[in-house]
């Protein structure tokens, strides 16, 4: 009978359409459901990506349960569709080689027409990864503590600016090892700490020649004492105030480890010895206290401050935390001064001291260290060509004409450094 029905030419379109209806309708339904599934999956992925980006701001400070709850809540606020059920989000944070947040999501999409064919749902899966903070910072603050910093509230502004910068850097450190800072106050000399008088990296030759007593008290220096055939007795090293002057040339412009000979730091009993420096540290309380302790006095020798700042980042006698091969490292020196060079171990003319400093700047930049220079020019001094040339680029030289600009400039530098470390 069915064979007869097919051979009948009368009204043949209708029976053929009846036979074809089921696959045609099924095919259209499948297309509709898959089109809906693709759109839903795209929305699901976009919501997961947004959640990963948002959660990266707090992931390092949350425990696993809080991170999971926050990620689920944030995702649900972005993605809510009545035909999608069984939504699950898992969040995993690791901070061992930079920071990494991985989100995995799954859900079930209810189908419309495909249910007729026995497929009542489509599974959706997606993943999103956010990585950041694989760059670590080592920053040396080389800060002018000379007598002229007492004028125009410059020292007060420098302390405020430095404290604000420390806060920015602290906030950029998700792990304790992410950011280290050293602080090098300078005048003509740098103070390495009087408690280091027993250290082998101190050269006592100059100090002992100027500090001691002669068997004939009429003679006040070693040279005059001994030239009159008297006996010179150096003072006890424990009476040293902690100041050192420039190393022998050319060690005065390099970061060679202080091990022997001219690499050693010559002790000097400089009367305007600044606050002792602080080597690389992530003890933010101690760093803050060091800034508060700074006091202005003495003449200007930018070169020794710059060299010592570089040394603090890289080599003995300072303790430099080991690099982790899982991270990239950026080393930065910020040099701030309000005056032109006036005195170092050898010279009292600016051009000679500047020539030594330029050599140090060239060596620092050649070593891949980023150098910011800040000239605070409230007294009408010429713009320092030296400081402009020393900076790593023109954008990293700042000419300031008021003390309040120190605060805004350090904030600008701190923002740039923080963004560099936390770049996604």
C-alpha positions in Angstrom: 0.0 0.0 0.0 2.9 2.3 0.9 4.5 1.5 -2.5 1.3 2.4 -4.2 1.3 5.7 -2.3 4.8 6.6 -3.5 4.0 5.7 -7.2 0.9 7.8 -7.2 1.7 11.1 -9.0 -1.3 12.8 -7.8 -0.6 15.2 -5.0 3.0 14.0 -4.7 4.4 17.2 -3.1 2.4 16.8 0.1 3.6 13.3 1.0 7.2 14.2 0.2 7.0 17.3 2.4 5.5 15.2 5.2 8.5 12.8 4.9 11.0 15.6 4.8 9.5 17.7 7.6 11.1 15.9 10.5 14.8 16.2 9.3 14.2 19.7 8.0 12.7 20.9 11.3 15.4 19.0 13.2 18.2 20.6 11.2 16.8 24.0 11.7 16.5 23.4 15.4 20.0 22.2 15.7 21.2 25.4 13.9 19.2 27.5 16.3 20.4 25.7 19.4 24.0 25.8 18.3 23.9 29.4 17.4 22.5 30.1 20.9 25.1 27.9 22.4 27.9 29.9 20.7 26.5 33.2 21.8 26.1 32.0 25.3 29.6 30.6 25.4 31.0 33.9 24.2 29.2 35.7 27.0 30.4 33.1 29.5 34.0 33.6 28.4 33.8 37.4 28.5 32.4 37.3 32.0 35.1 34.9 33.1 37.8 37.1 31.6 36.4 40.1 33.4 36.3 38.2 36.7 39.9 37.1 36.3 41.0 40.7 35.7 39.0 42.0 38.7 40.1 39.3 41.1 43.8 39.8 40.2 43.7 43.1 42.3 43.0 41.2 45.5 43.9 37.6 44.8 47.3 37.7 46.5 45.8 38.9 49.8 42.9 36.4 50.0 42.8 32.9 51.3 41.5 30.2 48.9 38.0 30.1 50.3 37.6 33.9 50.2 39.0 34.0 46.6 36.6 31.3 45.5 33.6 33.0 47.0 34.6 36.4 45.6 35.2 35.0 42.1 31.8 33.2 42.1 30.0 36.2 43.3 31.6 38.6 40.8 31.0 36.2 37.9 27.3 35.6 38.8 26.8 39.4 38.9 28.1 39.6 35.3 26.5 36.4 33.9 22.9 35.5 34.6 20.8 33.6 32.0 17.7 31.7 32.9 18.4 28.9 30.4 21.9 28.3 31.9 22.1 26.1 35.0 24.7 24.2 37.0 27.2 27.1 36.8 30.5 26.4 38.6 33.6 28.6 38.9 36.9 27.5 40.4 39.6 30.0 41.2 43.3 29.1 41.8 46.0 31.6 42.7 49.8 31.0 42.7 52.5 33.5 43.5 55.7 31.5 43.2 56.8 32.9 39.9 55.0 36.1 39.5 51.3 36.2 40.3 48.9 34.0 38.4 45.2 33.6 38.7 43.4 30.7 36.8 39.7 30.6 36.6 37.8 27.5 35.2 34.1 27.7 34.5 31.4 25.2 33.5 27.7 25.4 33.0 24.7 23.6 31.3 22.7 25.3 28.5 19.1 24.0 28.1 18.3 23.4 24.4 15.0 24.2 22.6 14.4 22.1 19.5 17.3 19.6 20.0 15.4 18.1 23.0 13.1 16.5 20.4 16.1 14.6 19.1 17.2 13.5 22.5 19.6 16.3 23.3 18.1 18.4 26.1 21.3 20.3 27.0 24.8 21.5 25.8 27.8 21.6 28.1 29.7 24.9 28.2 33.3 25.2 29.5 35.8 28.1 29.5 39.0 29.1 31.2 40.7 32.5 31.9 44.2 33.3 33.2 45.5 36.5 34.5 49.3 36.9 35.2 51.0 39.9 36.7 53.9 41.0 38.9 56.6 38.9 37.3 58.9 42.0 37.5 60.6 42.8 40.8 62.1 46.1 41.9 65.3 47.1 43.6 65.3 50.9 44.2 68.1 53.1 45.6 67.1 56.5 47.0 70.1 58.7 46.8 69.1 61.8 48.7 70.9 65.2 49.1 71.3 65.9 52.8 73.6 68.9 52.4 73.2 72.2 54.3 71.3 74.0 51.6 68.5 71.4 51.9 67.5 73.3 55.1 66.2 76.3 53.1 62.8 76.7 51.4 61.4 73.7 53.3 63.2 71.4 51.0 64.2 68.8 53.6 60.6 68.8 55.0 59.2 68.2 51.5 61.8 65.6 50.7 60.8 63.6 53.8 57.1 63.8 52.9 57.8 62.8 49.2 60.1 59.9 50.3 57.5 58.6 52.8 54.8 58.7 50.1 57.1 56.9 47.7 57.8 54.2 50.2 54.0 53.7 50.6 53.6 53.4 46.9 56.4 50.8 46.6 55.1 48.9 49.6 51.6 48.7 48.1 53.2 47.4 44.8 54.8 44.5 46.7 52.4 41.5 46.8 55.1 39.3 48.2 57.9 40.6 50.6 60.6 39.9 48.0 58.9 41.9 45.3 60.4 45.3 46.2 63.6 46.2 48.1 64.7 49.8 48.8 68.0 51.2 49.9 68.4 54.8 51.3 71.7 56.7 50.8 71.8 60.2 52.3 74.8 62.1 51.1 76.7 65.3 51.7 80.4 65.5 50.9 80.7 62.0 52.3 78.3 59.0 53.0 77.8 57.5 56.4 78.1 53.7 56.3 77.5 53.3 60.0 80.0 53.8 62.8 79.3 50.3 64.1 81.1 49.0 61.1 84.6 50.1 62.4 85.8 46.4 62.5 84.8 45.7 58.9 87.6 44.7 56.5 86.2 46.9 53.7 87.2 50.1 55.5 90.6 51.8 54.6 92.0 53.5 57.7 95.0 55.2 56.1 93.6 58.7 55.7 91.6 58.6 59.0 94.6 57.5 61.1 96.7 60.2 59.6 94.2 62.8 60.8 92.9 61.3 64.0 95.3 60.5 66.8 97.8 62.1 69.2 101.5 62.9 68.9 104.0 62.3 71.6 104.5 66.0 71.4 101.0 67.5 71.7 102.2 70.6 69.8 101.8 68.6 66.6 98.2 67.8 65.5 98.7 65.7 62.4 100.7 62.6 61.7 102.8 64.2 59.0 103.9 67.1 61.3 104.4 64.8 64.2 106.6 62.3 62.4 108.5 65.0 60.5 109.7 66.2 63.9 110.8 62.6 64.8 107.9 62.2 67.2 105.5 59.2 67.6 102.0 59.4 66.2 99.4 57.2 67.9 96.2 56.8 65.9 92.9 57.1 67.7 90.8 54.0 68.4 88.7 53.1 65.4 85.7 52.9 67.6 85.7 56.8 67.8 85.0 57.0 64.1 81.7 58.7 63.2 81.0 56.4 60.2 81.8 58.6 57.3 83.7 57.5 54.2 85.0 59.5 51.3 85.5 58.6 47.6 87.3 55.4 46.8 90.5 55.6 44.8 90.1 56.5 41.1 88.6 54.7 39.1 86.9 52.6 41.7 85.0 55.8 42.7 82.9 55.5 39.6 82.3 51.7 39.5 80.5 49.1 41.6 83.5 46.8 42.1 83.2 44.8 45.3 85.1 46.4 48.2 87.6 43.7 48.8 91.1 45.1 48.9 93.4 48.0 47.9 91.7 50.9 46.2 88.3 49.2 46.2 88.0 49.8 50.0 86.1 52.8 51.3 88.4 55.4 53.0 87.2 56.3 56.5 87.0 60.1 57.2 85.9 62.0 60.3 83.8 64.5 58.3 82.2 67.0 60.7 79.0 67.1 58.7 78.5 63.3 58.4 75.0 62.6 57.2 72.5 60.1 58.6 73.8 56.5 58.1 72.7 54.8 54.9 70.4 51.8 54.9 71.2 48.9 52.6 68.5 47.1 50.6 65.5 46.2 52.8 61.8 45.4 52.7 61.4 46.5 56.4 59.1 49.4 55.6 59.0 50.6 59.2 62.8 50.8 59.4 63.0 52.5 56.0 60.4 55.1 57.1 62.4 55.8 60.3 65.6 56.3 58.2 63.8 59.0 56.2 62.6 60.7 59.3 66.2 60.7 60.7 67.7 62.7 57.8 69.2 66.2 58.7 70.8 68.8 56.4 74.5 69.7 56.8 77.7 69.8 54.8 78.9 70.3 51.2 77.7 68.6 48.0 79.3 65.6 46.4 76.6 63.9 44.3 79.2 61.5 42.9 79.8 59.6 46.1 76.1 59.3 46.8 75.5 58.0 43.3 78.3 55.5 43.5 77.2 54.3 46.9 73.6 53.9 45.7 74.7 51.7 42.8 76.9 49.7 45.1 73.9 49.1 47.5 72.0 47.5 44.6 74.8 45.2 43.4 77.9 44.4 45.4 79.8 44.0 48.6 80.1 45.4 51.2 76.4 45.4 51.0 74.1 42.3 51.4 72.2 42.0 48.1 69.2 39.6 48.1 69.7 36.8 45.6 67.7 37.0 42.3 65.0 34.4 41.6 65.3 33.1 38.1 61.5 33.0 37.9 61.4 36.8 37.8 62.6 39.7 35.9 64.4 42.5 37.9 64.5 46.2 37.4 67.2 48.1 39.3 66.5 51.8 39.7 68.4 54.8 41.2 66.6 58.0 42.1 69.1 60.8 42.7 67.8 64.1 44.2 69.9 67.1 44.8 69.3 70.8 45.3 72.8 72.1 44.5 75.8 71.8 42.3 78.9 69.9 43.3 81.2 71.7 45.6 83.7 69.3 47.2 84.9 65.7 47.1 88.0 63.8 48.3 90.3 65.5 45.7 88.6 68.6 44.3 86.8 71.8 45.4 85.8 72.8 41.8 82.6 71.8 40.2 83.9 70.8 36.8 86.3 68.2 38.2 83.7 66.6 40.5 81.2 66.6 37.6 83.6 64.8 35.4 83.9 62.0 38.0 80.1 61.8 38.4 79.5 61.6 34.6 81.8 58.6 34.5 79.7 57.0 37.2 76.5 57.8 35.4 77.8 56.3 32.2 78.8 53.1 33.9 75.5 52.8 35.8 73.4 53.1 32.6 75.7 50.8 30.7 75.0 48.2 33.4 71.3 48.4 32.7 70.3 50.4 35.8 67.5 52.9 35.3 68.6 56.4 36.6 66.2 59.2 37.5 67.8 62.5 38.4 65.9 65.4 40.1 67.3 68.9 40.4 65.6 71.1 43.0 66.5 74.6 41.8 65.0 77.1 44.2 68.1 79.4 44.3 68.4 80.3 40.7 71.3 77.9 39.9 71.8 77.0 36.2 70.1 73.9 35.0 72.5 71.0 35.6 73.7 69.7 32.2 75.3 66.9 34.2 72.0 65.7 35.8 70.3 66.0 32.4 73.0 63.8 30.8 73.0 61.4 33.7 69.3 60.5 33.5 68.4 57.4 31.5 66.3 59.5 29.2 65.0 63.1 29.0 61.8 62.0 30.6 63.7 60.8 33.7 65.3 64.2 34.4 63.2 66.6 36.5 63.9 70.3 37.0 62.0 71.6 40.0 61.7 75.2 41.1 59.8 74.8 44.4 60.0 72.4 47.3 56.4 71.3 46.9 57.2 69.9 43.4 59.4 67.3 45.1 56.3 65.6 46.4 54.5 65.6 43.1 57.6 64.4 41.2 58.2 61.5 43.6 54.6 60.6 43.3 55.0 60.5 39.5 58.1 58.3 39.7 56.4 56.0 42.3 53.4 55.6 40.0 55.6 54.7 37.1 57.5 52.1 39.1 54.4 50.6 40.6 52.8 50.2 37.1 56.0 48.6 35.9 56.0 46.0 38.6 52.3 45.2 38.5 51.9 45.3 34.7 49.3 42.6 33.6 
